Amino acid sequence: MKAVFLIVLLIALPLIGVILAGQPIDQYLEFPPHTRYVEHPPFSRPTFVMLGLVTMLSLAPLIARVVTSRLTVCGNVRRTRAHPWPWWGVVGAALTAVSWWLAWTRFEWFQSYQAFTFTPLWLGYILFVNAWTYTRTERCMMLNQPRIFVWLFPVSAVFWWSFEYLNRFVQNWHYVGAQTLTSWDYFMQATVPFSTVLPAVLSTRELLSTFPRLSAGMDRLPAFHIRHLHMVGWGVFFLACGGLVSLGIWPHYAFPLVWLAPLALMTSIQLVTGAETIFSATPRGDWRSLWWSALAALVCGICWELWNYKSLTHWEYAIPFVHEYKIFEMPILGYAGYLPFGLECLAVAKFLFPDHDKESMTPKTESSSQGDDQCFTGGGPAVSADHFREEVGSFIV
């Protein structure tokens, strides 16, 4: 019921904003969404500088914490021999490489299949990332939580369609090369690639959690206490609802709420109902879960933008005030949007699969022998100096 309630709010509230703004609803419900009806303001250097400074000042303390924190060496920790690279990981790497090559080339014999390279490319990526995690920990989401892993694909399709719907009200991106598709073809050719989003981000998150250096010190940030969580939940709920309504009224100014309001809405529902949220560990000073998720979405985001860049069917952006200094098709400040998106990926997994967070979303390092003590200071199990040097080296490579 909570999921249904969430979906109803995501659909209805932006439409209420459109009605309040006196705009016709029909254009927002067009499918496929080809009509361009939102005129975006031009680039504004003061706005670009201001938002850039806000982004840097928000991230600087966290980055400084990771860079300056030290991993503590505890005891005589040994590790087992790294597990051999599984055959399906090799298949994943090959599938990604071949799909990337075909996506960026224009062979006449491949024309009929040119638009379908995105899905095998990302399926290969998901296999590769799970294999890498498996070689480091002898565990991965694909093998150890197969039911949740499989369910993530259909959930991911619905999840990303919700963002496609919210984009109707701000029109920050659109697809090139899909104008000739029928409604059914558009739906099918979009739904299958959309299904890879959550598995890719959450698998990447699991892999990043095996590198303690990446989250060093993020488990020892200042603790704090929040009283009256139930009341806080209601406050966040009404703010999130107002944010979604504002998408239909002020799309030029409210567009960042496409990435923030759904997260706030999910979190508020969990707070009001007494459920755990992705922020439950932060009052204890442990921000690792959020950090891994944000980094994972950024890693996937860079890959999305890279592989999209020269593909036949691809997306392009129209971001108010900051649409300059592009890396691939994305304006550089747009990459900041991947950070809260990573939290949303984690939030929807916890919203629908609470047990997923307890097992596959806990810190992991390369497997150590039974009976050895491990401590989790500096963002992960402490290791010997040789092990640490080897781990950092393997990540850089």
C-alpha positions as CSV (number, residue, x, y, z in Angstrom):
1,M,0.0,0.0,0.0
2,K,2.9,2.4,0.7
3,A,4.2,1.9,-2.8
4,V,0.8,2.6,-4.3
5,F,0.4,5.7,-2.2
6,L,3.8,6.9,-3.3
7,I,3.0,6.4,-7.0
8,V,-0.3,8.1,-6.8
9,L,1.3,11.2,-5.2
10,L,4.1,11.3,-7.8
11,I,1.5,11.2,-10.6
12,A,-1.1,13.6,-9.1
13,L,0.9,16.3,-7.4
14,P,2.7,17.7,-10.5
15,L,-0.6,17.7,-12.4
16,I,-2.1,19.8,-9.6
17,G,0.7,22.3,-10.1
18,V,-0.1,22.4,-13.8
19,I,-3.8,23.1,-13.0
20,L,-2.8,25.8,-10.6
21,A,-0.6,27.4,-13.2
22,G,-3.5,27.5,-15.6
23,Q,-1.8,25.2,-18.2
24,P,-3.5,22.6,-20.3
25,I,-2.9,19.1,-19.0
26,D,-3.1,17.3,-22.3
27,Q,0.5,18.2,-23.4
28,Y,1.9,16.7,-20.2
29,L,0.2,13.4,-20.9
30,E,1.3,13.0,-24.5
31,F,2.8,9.6,-25.3
32,P,5.4,9.3,-26.7
33,P,6.5,12.7,-25.3
34,H,7.8,14.5,-28.4
35,T,6.3,18.0,-28.1
36,R,8.6,20.7,-26.6
37,Y,6.5,23.1,-24.6
38,V,8.9,24.3,-21.8
39,E,11.0,27.3,-22.9
40,H,14.2,27.2,-20.8
41,P,16.0,30.4,-19.7
42,P,19.4,30.9,-21.2
43,F,22.7,30.3,-19.5
44,S,23.4,32.5,-16.5
45,R,26.9,32.9,-15.3
46,P,26.0,34.2,-11.8
47,T,23.6,31.3,-11.3
48,F,26.2,28.8,-12.6
49,V,28.9,30.1,-10.2
50,M,26.5,30.2,-7.3
51,L,25.3,26.6,-7.8
52,G,28.9,25.5,-8.4
53,L,30.0,27.0,-5.1
54,V,27.1,25.5,-3.2
55,T,27.9,22.0,-4.7
56,M,31.6,22.3,-3.9
57,L,31.1,23.7,-0.4
58,S,28.6,20.8,0.3
59,L,31.0,18.1,-0.8
60,A,34.3,19.6,0.3
61,P,34.0,18.6,4.0
62,L,33.1,15.0,3.1
63,I,35.9,14.7,0.5
64,A,38.4,16.2,3.0
65,R,37.3,13.7,5.6
66,V,38.0,10.7,3.3
67,V,41.3,12.1,2.1
68,T,42.6,12.9,5.5
69,S,41.3,9.9,7.4
70,R,43.6,7.0,8.2
71,L,42.7,3.3,8.1
72,T,43.7,1.7,11.4
73,V,45.7,-1.5,11.3
74,C,44.3,-4.0,13.8
75,G,46.0,-7.2,14.8
76,N,47.4,-9.8,12.5
77,V,44.7,-9.9,9.9
78,R,45.3,-12.4,7.2
79,R,43.2,-12.8,4.0
80,T,42.5,-15.8,1.9
81,R,43.6,-16.0,-1.7
82,A,41.5,-13.9,-4.0
83,H,38.8,-15.9,-5.7
84,P,39.5,-16.6,-9.4
85,W,37.6,-14.3,-11.9
86,P,34.4,-16.2,-12.8
87,W,33.7,-17.0,-16.4
88,W,30.5,-14.9,-16.4
89,G,32.5,-11.9,-15.4
90,V,34.6,-12.4,-18.6
91,V,31.4,-12.7,-20.6
92,G,30.1,-9.5,-19.0
93,A,33.3,-7.6,-19.9
94,A,33.2,-8.9,-23.5
95,L,29.5,-8.1,-23.9
96,T,30.1,-4.5,-22.7
97,A,33.1,-4.0,-25.0
98,V,31.3,-5.4,-28.1
99,S,28.1,-3.5,-27.4
100,W,30.0,-0.3,-26.9
101,W,31.9,-0.8,-30.2
102,L,28.6,-1.5,-32.0
103,A,26.8,1.5,-30.4
104,W,29.5,3.9,-31.6
105,T,29.9,2.5,-35.1
106,R,27.5,2.6,-38.1
107,F,27.8,-0.7,-39.9
108,E,25.3,-1.1,-42.7
109,W,24.7,-4.7,-41.8
110,F,23.9,-3.7,-38.2
111,Q,21.5,-0.9,-38.9
112,S,18.4,-2.9,-37.9
113,Y,19.9,-3.5,-34.4
114,Q,21.7,-0.2,-33.9
115,A,19.1,1.2,-31.5
116,F,19.2,-1.9,-29.2
117,T,22.9,-1.7,-28.0
118,F,22.1,0.0,-24.6
119,T,20.6,-3.0,-22.8
120,P,23.4,-5.6,-23.6
121,L,26.0,-3.0,-22.8
122,W,24.6,-2.5,-19.3
123,L,23.8,-6.2,-18.7
124,G,27.5,-6.8,-19.4
125,Y,28.4,-4.0,-17.0
126,I,26.2,-5.5,-14.3
127,L,27.8,-9.0,-14.8
128,F,31.3,-7.5,-14.7
129,V,30.7,-5.5,-11.5
130,N,29.2,-8.4,-9.7
131,A,32.1,-10.6,-10.8
132,W,34.6,-8.0,-9.5
133,T,32.8,-7.9,-6.2
134,Y,32.8,-11.7,-6.1
135,T,36.6,-11.9,-6.6
136,R,37.1,-9.6,-3.7
137,T,34.6,-11.0,-1.2
138,E,33.4,-14.4,-2.5
139,R,29.9,-12.8,-2.4
140,C,27.9,-10.6,-4.6
141,M,24.2,-9.5,-4.9
142,M,23.6,-11.6,-8.0
143,L,24.7,-14.9,-6.4
144,N,23.8,-14.3,-2.7
145,Q,20.5,-12.5,-3.1
146,P,19.2,-13.7,-6.5
147,R,15.6,-13.2,-5.8
148,I,16.0,-9.5,-4.9
149,F,18.5,-9.1,-7.7
150,V,16.0,-10.4,-10.3
151,W,13.2,-8.3,-8.8
152,L,15.3,-5.2,-9.2
153,F,14.9,-5.3,-13.0
154,P,11.1,-4.8,-13.2
155,V,11.2,-2.4,-10.2
156,S,13.9,-0.4,-12.0
157,A,11.7,0.0,-15.1
158,V,8.9,1.4,-13.0
159,F,11.4,3.5,-11.0
160,W,12.9,5.2,-14.1
161,W,9.5,5.6,-15.8
162,S,8.6,7.8,-12.8
163,F,11.5,10.1,-13.6
164,E,10.5,10.1,-17.2
165,Y,7.0,11.2,-16.0
166,L,8.4,14.0,-13.8
167,N,10.6,15.2,-16.6
168,R,7.4,16.0,-18.6
169,F,7.0,19.0,-16.3
170,V,10.5,20.4,-16.6
171,Q,11.7,18.8,-19.9
172,N,15.4,18.7,-18.9
173,W,16.1,15.8,-21.3
174,H,14.7,14.4,-24.5
175,Y,15.6,11.5,-26.8
176,V,16.9,11.8,-30.3
177,G,16.2,9.1,-32.8
178,A,12.9,7.9,-31.2
179,Q,10.5,10.3,-33.0
180,T,9.3,7.7,-35.5
181,L,8.4,5.0,-33.0
182,T,4.8,4.0,-32.3
183,S,3.6,4.3,-28.7
184,W,4.1,0.5,-28.1
185,D,7.5,0.5,-29.7
186,Y,8.6,3.5,-27.7
187,F,7.3,1.9,-24.5
188,M,9.0,-1.5,-25.1
189,Q,12.3,0.0,-26.3
190,A,12.5,2.3,-23.3
191,T,11.3,-0.1,-20.6
192,V,13.9,-2.8,-21.2
193,P,16.9,-0.4,-20.9
194,F,15.2,1.3,-17.9
195,S,15.2,-2.1,-16.1
196,T,19.0,-2.0,-15.8
197,V,19.3,1.2,-13.8
198,L,18.8,-0.1,-10.3
199,P,20.8,-3.3,-10.7
200,A,23.7,-1.3,-12.2
201,V,23.8,1.4,-9.4
202,L,23.3,-1.0,-6.5
203,S,25.8,-3.5,-7.9
204,T,28.3,-0.7,-8.2
205,R,27.5,0.4,-4.7
206,E,28.3,-3.1,-3.4
207,L,31.6,-3.1,-5.2
208,L,32.6,0.3,-3.9
209,S,31.9,-0.8,-0.4
210,T,34.7,-3.4,-0.7
211,F,37.3,-0.5,-0.9
212,P,37.7,0.9,2.6
213,R,39.8,3.8,1.4
214,L,36.8,5.2,-0.4
215,S,34.8,5.7,2.7
216,A,37.6,6.3,5.3
217,G,36.3,8.3,8.2
218,M,32.7,8.4,7.0
219,D,31.7,6.1,9.8
220,R,33.0,8.6,12.4
221,L,31.4,11.9,11.6
222,P,29.8,13.9,14.4
223,A,26.8,12.2,16.0
224,F,23.6,14.0,16.6
225,H,20.1,13.4,17.9
226,I,16.7,14.1,16.3
227,R,13.7,14.2,18.5
228,H,10.1,13.7,17.4
229,L,10.9,11.8,14.2
230,H,7.2,11.3,13.6
231,M,6.6,15.1,13.5
232,V,9.8,15.5,11.3
233,G,8.3,12.9,9.0
234,W,5.1,14.9,8.5
235,G,7.1,18.1,7.9
236,V,9.2,16.4,5.3
237,F,6.1,14.9,3.7
238,F,4.4,18.3,3.2
239,L,7.6,19.9,1.9
240,A,8.0,17.0,-0.6
241,C,4.4,17.3,-1.7
242,G,4.9,21.1,-2.2
243,G,8.0,20.4,-4.2
244,L,6.2,18.1,-6.5
245,V,3.4,20.6,-7.0
246,S,6.0,23.3,-7.8
247,L,7.3,21.3,-10.7
248,G,4.1,22.1,-12.6
249,I,4.1,25.8,-11.6
250,W,7.8,26.9,-11.8
251,P,9.7,24.3,-13.9
252,H,12.6,26.7,-14.5
253,Y,13.4,27.0,-10.8
254,A,12.0,23.8,-9.3
255,F,13.8,21.3,-11.7
256,P,16.3,20.1,-9.1
257,L,13.3,18.8,-7.1
258,V,12.9,16.1,-9.8
259,W,15.8,14.4,-7.9
260,L,15.1,15.6,-4.4
261,A,11.3,15.4,-3.9
262,P,10.8,11.7,-4.5
263,L,13.6,10.9,-2.0
264,A,12.0,13.2,0.5
265,L,8.6,11.7,-0.1
266,M,9.9,8.1,0.4
267,T,11.8,9.0,3.5
268,S,8.8,10.9,5.0
269,I,6.5,8.0,4.5
270,Q,9.0,5.7,6.3
271,L,9.4,8.2,9.2
272,V,5.7,8.6,9.7
273,T,5.1,4.8,9.6
274,G,8.1,4.1,12.0
275,A,10.2,2.3,9.4
276,E,13.9,2.5,9.0
277,T,15.2,4.9,6.4
278,I,18.5,5.2,4.5
279,F,19.4,8.0,7.0
280,S,18.9,5.9,10.1
281,A,22.6,5.4,10.7
282,T,23.6,9.1,10.2
283,P,22.7,10.2,13.7
284,R,25.3,7.8,14.9
285,G,27.8,9.5,12.7
286,D,27.9,6.7,10.0
287,W,27.5,8.1,6.5
288,R,29.1,5.3,4.6
289,S,25.9,3.9,3.2
290,L,24.9,7.3,1.7
291,W,28.4,7.9,0.5
292,W,28.7,4.6,-1.4
293,S,25.3,5.2,-3.0
294,A,26.1,8.7,-4.2
295,L,29.5,7.6,-5.6
296,A,27.9,4.5,-7.3
297,A,25.4,6.7,-9.1
298,L,28.1,9.1,-10.1
299,V,30.2,6.2,-11.5
300,C,27.2,4.9,-13.4
301,G,26.3,8.4,-14.5
302,I,29.7,8.9,-16.1
303,C,29.3,5.6,-17.9
304,W,25.8,6.5,-19.0
305,E,26.9,9.8,-20.4
306,L,30.0,8.3,-22.0
307,W,28.2,5.5,-23.8
308,N,25.3,7.7,-24.7
309,Y,27.6,10.3,-26.4
310,K,27.9,8.7,-29.9
311,S,25.1,6.3,-29.8
312,L,22.5,6.4,-32.6
313,T,19.5,6.7,-30.3
314,H,20.6,9.0,-27.4
315,W,19.4,11.6,-25.0
316,E,20.2,15.3,-24.9
317,Y,19.7,17.9,-22.2
318,A,18.2,21.3,-21.7
319,I,19.1,22.6,-18.2
320,P,17.9,26.1,-17.2
321,F,20.7,28.6,-16.3
322,V,23.6,26.1,-16.3
323,H,23.6,24.6,-19.8
324,E,27.3,25.2,-20.6
325,Y,30.7,23.5,-20.2
326,K,29.4,20.1,-21.2
327,I,31.1,16.7,-20.6
328,F,29.7,14.5,-23.3
329,E,26.0,15.7,-23.5
330,M,25.7,16.6,-19.8
331,P,26.5,20.1,-18.5
332,I,29.2,19.7,-15.8
333,L,26.9,20.9,-13.0
334,G,24.4,18.3,-14.1
335,Y,26.6,15.5,-12.8
336,A,25.8,16.7,-9.2
337,G,22.3,15.4,-9.8
338,Y,23.7,11.9,-9.8
339,L,24.6,12.1,-6.1
340,P,21.0,12.4,-4.8
341,F,19.9,10.0,-7.5
342,G,22.2,7.4,-5.9
343,L,20.4,7.9,-2.6
344,E,17.1,7.4,-4.3
345,C,18.3,4.1,-5.7
346,L,19.2,3.0,-2.2
347,A,15.9,4.4,-0.8
348,V,13.7,2.5,-3.2
349,A,15.6,-0.7,-2.5
350,K,15.1,-0.2,1.2
351,F,11.5,0.9,0.7
352,L,10.6,-2.3,-1.2
353,F,13.2,-4.8,0.1
354,P,14.2,-3.9,3.7
355,D,16.3,-7.1,4.1
356,H,18.4,-6.1,1.1
357,D,20.0,-3.3,3.1
358,K,20.9,-5.7,5.9
359,E,23.0,-8.1,3.9
360,S,24.1,-6.8,0.5
361,M,24.5,-3.2,1.7
362,T,26.9,-3.7,4.5
363,P,30.7,-3.0,4.4
364,K,32.7,-5.7,2.8
365,T,36.4,-6.3,2.2
366,E,38.4,-9.1,0.7
367,S,37.6,-12.3,2.6
368,S,39.8,-13.0,5.7
369,S,40.3,-16.3,7.3
370,Q,37.9,-17.5,10.0
371,G,38.6,-16.4,13.5
372,D,40.6,-13.3,12.6
373,D,39.4,-10.1,14.2
374,Q,38.4,-7.2,12.1
375,C,37.6,-3.6,13.1
376,F,35.7,-1.0,11.2
377,T,37.5,2.2,11.8
378,G,38.2,4.5,9.0
379,G,35.4,3.2,6.9
380,G,36.1,-0.5,6.6
381,P,37.8,-3.5,8.2
382,A,41.4,-2.6,9.1
383,V,44.0,-4.5,7.3
384,S,47.8,-5.0,7.3
385,A,50.0,-2.4,5.7
386,D,50.9,-4.8,2.8
387,H,47.2,-5.7,2.3
388,F,46.3,-2.0,2.3
389,R,48.9,-1.1,-0.3
390,E,47.8,-4.0,-2.5
391,E,44.2,-3.0,-2.2
392,V,44.8,0.6,-3.1
393,G,46.9,-0.5,-6.0
394,S,44.2,-2.8,-7.3
395,F,41.7,0.0,-7.2
396,I,43.9,2.4,-9.0
397,V,44.6,-0.2,-11.7
